[in-house]
């Protein structure tokens, strides 16, 4: 679970990122979860874009995808959200939790 300070830090890093994953019309499929898992393993912090054709609520999509990949939701902003999962050898040094 991320603290508020850590989420703010990740939002700052995620601002310049381009979306790596796009969620379309279908539900959260196993292939989408697998692709997200691989992207998180490679990048640690990824931006996900939800298309207009997606019928699910944006917060539900973020939570479901995060749960499927063992990640944390750092931000949900419009139809875009940030997912974070530390790597085995983290590249991103988060602020310490108190």
C-alpha positions, 0 to 999 in steps of 0.5 A, spaced: 500 500 500 502 506 497 502 512 502 500 519 500 507 522 499 509 516 495 503 517 490 505 524 489 512 522 487 509 517 482 504 522 479 510 526 478 514 521 475 508 518 471 506 525 468 511 525 462 510 517 460 506 515 454 500 510 455 503 503 454 497 499 455 490 500 452 483 498 455 478 497 449 471 495 449 472 488 452 473 486 459 479 485 463 482 479 459 487 474 461 491 476 455 491 484 457 493 482 465 499 478 462 501 484 458 500 489 463 504 484 468 510 484 463 510 491 462 510 492 470 516 487 470 519 491 465 518 498 467 515 498 474 511 504 473 506 504 467 500 509 464 494 505 462 489 509 457 482 507 457 478 508 450 471 511 450 468 504 447 470 501 454 463 500 458 466 499 465 467 504 470 475 507 470 476 506 477 473 499 477 478 497 471 484 500 475 482 496 481 481 490 477 487 490 473 492 492 479 489 486 483 490 481 477 497 484 477 499 485 484 500 492 483 498 499 486 494 504 483 498 511 484 493 515 480 486 515 476 485 521 472 480 522 467 481 516 462 488 514 464 491 511 470 498 509 473 500 502 476 506 501 480 509 495 482 516 495 485 521 490 481 526 485 484 531 490 483 527 497 484 529 502 479 525 507 482 526 509 489 520 511 493 520 516 499 520 512 505 513 511 509 513 513 516 
